[in-house]
Amino acid sequence: MNGNVSYSHRSAGVISVEAVEAPEEITSDWIDEQLAETYQRWGLRPGLLAELAGIKARRWWPEEVTFDQAAAMAGRKAIDASGVDPAEIGMMISTSVCRHHLEPSVACAVHSHLGLPSSCTNFDLANACLGFVNAIHLASTAIDAGFVKYALIVDGEGSRHTQLATIARLQGEGALVTDVFDEFASLTLGSGAAAMVLGNLEQHPDAHRVVGGITRAGTEHHTLCVGDLEKMTTDTKRLLEAGLDLADEAWADAKAMFDWAEGMDHYIIHQVSSVHTRLICERLSIDPARVPLTYPRLGNVGPAAIPITLAGAAPDIAAGERVLCMGIGSGLNTSLTEIVW
């Protein structure tokens, strides 16, 4: 092995995973209409979002809905689905990229919204689009160690402000053709929320067992995607190539501990675009039929994308089937975590 960290879990299982879709649909055709003059000025044709990225729409929250409120909606839904008494939740992790301020943590607001007990350790875990997968590992480790009985992971993302700011900037007369491509990824983002409750398998034998996984870093690529709520710039080509290489290296090293290459029943891949999905399936010899897709109608919902996709696929996952959650975050970092349903 070269550069990987592998991990395994003994006692942790997923009791529930739930998603909440933002209510407002924003089509790629609408975005093309807003940028029609810019496209015409630089000889660009509309349709790149739908045709190249495969993203036909994304969602927005109403303007008054905050990121922490969105995360709390999903958290409440996951708690209700789990049947767990909120008073017994000992850890709550917020993995949202989106935040209105640097402090306090988003977790503080979500903890308050959900009325969780003062004994519930709560904090943010930020690692770009990889945060939720990292949190599954961390929460499972805490359950294995007997530190907590139950853990709640939440995530709430919103792209309204960033996309409106991006559109306004690209509509300006000073916008260059390079700006369109540098900020193209901003227009692929989506809004949504997701949450997961994990617990001990002894108390919940029907929970979905968290087996373990691997993580690998390629932080020499940390400048390829840099953003905040106002602006995100991405070297899309280099980021895609570096991400595929990192995933390939992790996949090869994983063979020493896991048999994922022999074929999982379901692959829950971070939802970026049609190009990313096709190329990662080709690189790792994954059957595309086993990869459920949410990006065409929801866009890239950041760290919420994997749990949103998993929640949507859950009704079609049979007991005993193996699920591989495959996350990657700008920076670059990647992590793959197996769950047995």
C-alpha positions as CSV (number, residue, x, y, z in Angstrom):
1,M,0.0,0.0,0.0
2,N,1.2,3.5,-0.7
3,G,-0.4,6.4,1.0
4,N,-3.7,4.9,2.0
5,V,-5.3,4.7,5.4
6,S,-7.7,1.7,5.8
7,Y,-10.2,1.3,8.5
8,S,-12.8,-1.2,9.7
9,H,-15.7,-1.1,12.0
10,R,-17.2,-3.7,14.4
11,S,-20.4,-2.4,15.9
12,A,-21.8,0.5,13.9
13,G,-24.8,0.4,11.6
14,V,-27.0,2.8,9.7
15,I,-30.4,2.9,11.2
16,S,-31.9,5.5,8.8
17,V,-30.8,7.8,6.0
18,E,-33.2,10.5,4.7
19,A,-33.2,13.3,2.2
20,V,-35.1,16.6,1.8
21,E,-35.3,18.2,-1.7
22,A,-35.4,21.9,-2.0
23,P,-38.7,22.9,-3.5
24,E,-37.8,25.3,-6.3
25,E,-36.7,23.8,-9.6
26,I,-34.2,25.8,-11.6
27,T,-33.6,24.4,-15.1
28,S,-30.4,24.6,-17.1
29,D,-32.4,26.1,-19.9
30,W,-33.3,29.1,-17.6
31,I,-29.6,29.6,-16.8
32,D,-28.8,29.5,-20.5
33,E,-31.5,32.2,-21.1
34,Q,-29.8,34.5,-18.4
35,L,-26.5,34.1,-20.1
36,A,-27.6,34.3,-23.7
37,E,-25.9,37.6,-24.4
38,T,-22.7,36.5,-22.9
39,Y,-22.7,33.2,-24.9
40,Q,-23.5,35.1,-28.1
41,R,-20.7,37.6,-27.4
42,W,-18.1,34.9,-27.1
43,G,-19.5,32.5,-29.7
44,L,-20.6,29.9,-27.2
45,R,-23.6,27.8,-27.7
46,P,-26.2,27.2,-25.0
47,G,-26.8,23.7,-23.7
48,L,-23.4,23.0,-22.1
49,L,-24.9,22.3,-18.7
50,A,-27.5,19.9,-20.0
51,E,-25.4,18.3,-22.8
52,L,-21.9,18.3,-21.5
53,A,-22.6,18.0,-17.7
54,G,-25.8,16.1,-18.1
55,I,-27.5,18.4,-15.6
56,K,-30.9,19.4,-16.7
57,A,-32.0,21.1,-13.4
58,R,-31.1,21.8,-9.9
59,R,-33.0,22.9,-6.8
60,W,-33.1,26.1,-4.7
61,W,-34.4,26.7,-1.2
62,P,-36.8,29.7,-0.8
63,E,-34.7,32.7,0.0
64,E,-35.7,32.7,3.7
65,V,-34.5,29.2,4.4
66,T,-31.1,29.0,6.0
67,F,-28.6,26.2,5.6
68,D,-28.9,25.2,9.2
69,Q,-32.7,25.1,8.9
70,A,-32.4,22.8,5.8
71,A,-30.0,20.5,7.7
72,A,-32.4,20.4,10.6
73,M,-35.3,19.4,8.4
74,A,-33.3,16.4,7.2
75,G,-32.2,15.7,10.7
76,R,-35.7,15.6,12.1
77,K,-36.8,13.3,9.2
78,A,-33.9,10.9,9.9
79,I,-34.6,10.8,13.6
80,D,-38.3,10.2,13.1
81,A,-37.6,7.4,10.6
82,S,-35.1,5.7,13.0
83,G,-37.5,5.6,16.0
84,V,-34.5,6.7,18.2
85,D,-35.2,8.9,21.2
86,P,-33.4,12.2,20.5
87,A,-32.4,12.3,24.1
88,E,-30.2,9.3,23.5
89,I,-28.2,10.9,20.6
90,G,-24.7,11.4,21.9
91,M,-23.1,13.0,18.8
92,M,-24.2,15.2,16.0
93,I,-21.9,16.1,13.1
94,S,-22.8,18.8,10.6
95,T,-20.9,18.4,7.3
96,S,-22.3,21.3,5.4
97,V,-20.0,23.2,3.1
98,C,-22.5,26.2,3.0
99,R,-22.5,28.5,6.0
100,H,-23.6,32.0,6.7
101,H,-20.7,32.8,9.1
102,L,-17.4,31.5,10.4
103,E,-18.6,31.0,13.9
104,P,-20.4,29.6,15.8
105,S,-20.5,26.2,14.0
106,V,-23.5,25.2,11.9
107,A,-23.9,22.3,14.3
108,C,-24.8,24.6,17.1
109,A,-27.8,26.0,15.2
110,V,-28.9,22.5,14.1
111,H,-28.5,21.1,17.6
112,S,-30.8,23.9,18.9
113,H,-33.4,23.5,16.1
114,L,-33.7,19.8,16.9
115,G,-33.8,20.2,20.7
116,L,-31.0,17.7,21.2
117,P,-29.8,17.2,24.8
118,S,-26.9,19.2,26.2
119,S,-25.0,15.9,26.6
120,C,-24.9,15.6,22.8
121,T,-21.4,16.5,21.4
122,N,-21.9,18.6,18.3
123,F,-19.5,20.1,15.8
124,D,-18.8,20.8,12.2
125,L,-16.7,18.5,10.0
126,A,-15.7,20.3,6.8
127,N,-13.9,18.5,4.0
128,A,-15.6,19.9,0.8
129,C,-17.8,17.3,-0.9
130,L,-16.2,14.4,1.1
131,G,-17.5,15.6,4.6
132,F,-20.4,13.3,4.9
133,V,-18.4,10.1,4.1
134,N,-15.7,11.2,6.6
135,A,-18.5,11.7,9.2
136,I,-19.8,8.2,8.7
137,H,-16.3,6.9,9.6
138,L,-15.9,9.2,12.6
139,A,-19.4,8.4,14.0
140,S,-18.9,4.7,13.5
141,T,-15.6,4.9,15.3
142,A,-17.3,6.6,18.2
143,I,-19.9,3.9,18.3
144,D,-17.3,1.2,18.1
145,A,-15.5,2.7,21.1
146,G,-18.6,2.9,23.2
147,F,-18.3,6.7,23.3
148,V,-21.9,7.2,22.1
149,K,-24.9,5.1,21.7
150,Y,-26.3,7.0,18.7
151,A,-24.9,9.5,16.2
152,L,-26.6,11.9,13.8
153,I,-25.0,13.3,10.7
154,V,-26.7,16.2,8.9
155,D,-26.0,18.3,5.8
156,G,-27.8,21.3,4.3
157,E,-26.6,22.9,1.1
158,G,-27.9,25.8,-0.9
159,S,-26.8,27.2,-4.3
160,R,-29.2,30.1,-4.8
161,H,-26.9,32.9,-3.7
162,T,-23.8,31.6,-5.4
163,Q,-25.5,31.0,-8.7
164,L,-27.3,34.3,-8.7
165,A,-24.0,36.0,-8.0
166,T,-22.2,34.0,-10.7
167,I,-24.9,34.8,-13.3
168,A,-24.8,38.5,-12.5
169,R,-21.0,38.5,-12.8
170,L,-21.0,36.6,-16.1
171,Q,-23.7,38.9,-17.5
172,G,-21.4,41.9,-17.1
173,E,-19.8,43.5,-20.1
174,G,-16.3,42.8,-18.7
175,A,-16.9,39.1,-18.4
176,L,-14.4,37.1,-20.5
177,V,-14.8,33.7,-22.1
178,T,-12.3,32.3,-19.6
179,D,-14.6,33.5,-16.8
180,V,-17.4,31.4,-18.2
181,F,-15.3,28.3,-18.1
182,D,-13.6,29.1,-14.8
183,E,-17.0,29.5,-13.1
184,F,-18.9,26.8,-15.1
185,A,-18.8,24.4,-12.2
186,S,-20.7,26.9,-10.0
187,L,-23.7,26.6,-12.3
188,T,-23.8,22.8,-11.8
189,L,-24.4,23.1,-8.0
190,G,-27.7,22.2,-6.4
191,S,-29.5,22.6,-3.1
192,G,-30.7,19.9,-0.7
193,A,-30.3,18.3,2.7
194,A,-29.7,14.8,4.0
195,A,-29.2,13.1,7.4
196,M,-28.3,9.7,8.8
197,V,-28.7,8.1,12.2
198,L,-26.2,5.5,13.2
199,G,-26.3,3.1,16.2
200,N,-24.9,-0.1,17.7
201,L,-25.7,-3.3,15.9
202,E,-26.3,-5.1,19.2
203,Q,-29.3,-2.9,20.0
204,H,-30.3,-2.7,16.3
205,P,-29.5,-6.0,14.5
206,D,-31.5,-4.8,11.5
207,A,-29.3,-1.8,11.0
208,H,-27.1,-1.6,7.9
209,R,-23.6,-2.6,9.0
210,V,-20.8,-0.1,8.3
211,V,-17.9,-2.4,7.2
212,G,-15.1,0.0,6.8
213,G,-13.1,1.6,4.0
214,I,-10.1,3.6,2.9
215,T,-9.0,7.2,2.5
216,R,-6.4,8.8,0.4
217,A,-5.1,12.4,-0.1
218,G,-3.8,14.2,-3.1
219,T,-3.5,17.6,-1.6
220,E,-1.0,18.9,-4.2
221,H,-4.2,19.6,-6.1
222,H,-5.7,22.0,-3.5
223,T,-5.7,25.0,-5.8
224,L,-7.8,23.4,-8.6
225,C,-11.2,24.3,-7.0
226,V,-11.5,27.2,-4.6
227,G,-14.7,28.8,-3.6
228,D,-17.0,30.6,-1.2
229,L,-20.6,31.7,-1.2
230,E,-19.8,34.6,-3.7
231,K,-17.6,32.8,-6.2
232,M,-16.1,29.4,-7.1
233,T,-13.4,29.0,-9.7
234,T,-12.5,25.5,-11.0
235,D,-9.9,24.1,-13.4
236,T,-12.5,21.5,-14.5
237,K,-10.2,19.5,-16.8
238,R,-7.3,19.2,-14.4
239,L,-9.6,18.6,-11.4
240,L,-11.3,15.7,-13.3
241,E,-8.0,14.2,-14.3
242,A,-6.5,14.4,-10.8
243,G,-9.6,13.1,-9.2
244,L,-9.7,10.1,-11.5
245,D,-6.1,9.3,-10.8
246,L,-6.5,9.6,-7.1
247,A,-9.6,7.3,-7.2
248,D,-7.7,4.8,-9.3
249,E,-4.7,4.8,-6.9
250,A,-7.0,4.3,-3.9
251,W,-9.0,1.5,-5.7
252,A,-5.8,-0.4,-6.6
253,D,-4.5,-0.2,-3.0
254,A,-7.9,-1.2,-1.6
255,K,-7.4,-4.7,-3.1
256,A,-5.1,-5.5,-0.2
257,M,-8.0,-5.4,2.3
258,F,-11.3,-5.3,0.3
259,D,-12.8,-7.2,-2.6
260,W,-14.6,-4.3,-4.1
261,A,-13.1,-4.9,-7.5
262,E,-15.0,-8.2,-7.7
263,G,-18.2,-6.2,-7.9
264,M,-20.5,-4.5,-5.4
265,D,-24.3,-4.6,-5.7
266,H,-24.6,-0.8,-5.6
267,Y,-22.1,2.1,-6.1
268,I,-23.2,5.4,-4.5
269,I,-20.8,7.8,-6.3
270,H,-20.6,11.5,-5.6
271,Q,-22.8,13.2,-8.1
272,V,-20.8,15.6,-10.3
273,S,-21.7,15.2,-14.0
274,S,-22.3,12.7,-16.7
275,V,-18.6,13.0,-17.8
276,H,-17.3,12.3,-14.3
277,T,-19.7,9.3,-13.8
278,R,-18.8,7.8,-17.2
279,L,-15.1,8.1,-16.8
280,I,-14.9,6.8,-13.2
281,C,-17.0,3.8,-14.2
282,E,-14.7,3.1,-17.1
283,R,-11.5,3.7,-15.0
284,L,-12.6,1.4,-12.2
285,S,-14.5,-1.1,-14.4
286,I,-17.8,-0.4,-12.5
287,D,-21.1,-1.5,-14.1
288,P,-23.0,1.8,-14.7
289,A,-26.3,0.0,-14.2
290,R,-25.3,-0.3,-10.5
291,V,-24.8,3.4,-10.1
292,P,-28.0,5.4,-9.3
293,L,-28.0,8.9,-10.6
294,T,-29.4,12.1,-9.0
295,Y,-27.2,14.8,-10.8
296,P,-29.5,15.1,-13.9
297,R,-32.3,16.7,-11.9
298,L,-30.6,17.8,-8.6
299,G,-27.1,18.9,-9.8
300,N,-24.1,18.5,-7.6
301,V,-25.4,18.9,-4.0
302,G,-21.9,18.8,-2.4
303,P,-21.5,16.5,0.6
304,A,-25.2,16.0,0.7
305,A,-25.1,14.3,-2.8
306,I,-24.1,10.8,-1.5
307,P,-26.7,10.5,1.3
308,I,-29.4,12.0,-1.0
309,T,-28.5,9.4,-3.6
310,L,-28.3,6.6,-1.0
311,A,-31.7,7.6,0.5
312,G,-33.3,7.6,-3.0
313,A,-31.8,4.2,-3.8
314,A,-32.6,2.6,-0.4
315,P,-36.0,1.1,-1.4
316,D,-34.3,-0.9,-4.2
317,I,-31.5,-2.2,-2.0
318,A,-32.2,-5.8,-0.7
319,A,-31.1,-7.0,2.7
320,G,-27.5,-8.4,2.6
321,E,-26.6,-6.4,-0.6
322,R,-23.3,-4.5,-0.5
323,V,-23.1,-0.8,-1.0
324,L,-20.0,1.3,-1.7
325,C,-20.1,5.0,-0.9
326,M,-17.5,6.7,-3.0
327,G,-16.7,10.2,-2.1
328,I,-14.2,12.8,-3.4
329,G,-13.7,16.3,-2.3
330,S,-11.7,19.2,-3.8
331,G,-8.4,19.5,-2.1
332,L,-8.1,16.6,-3.2
333,N,-9.2,13.9,-0.8
334,T,-11.1,10.6,-1.5
335,S,-12.7,8.0,0.8
336,L,-14.7,4.8,0.0
337,T,-16.9,3.3,2.7
338,E,-18.7,-0.1,2.4
339,I,-22.1,-0.7,4.0
340,V,-23.9,-4.0,4.0
341,W,-27.7,-3.5,3.8
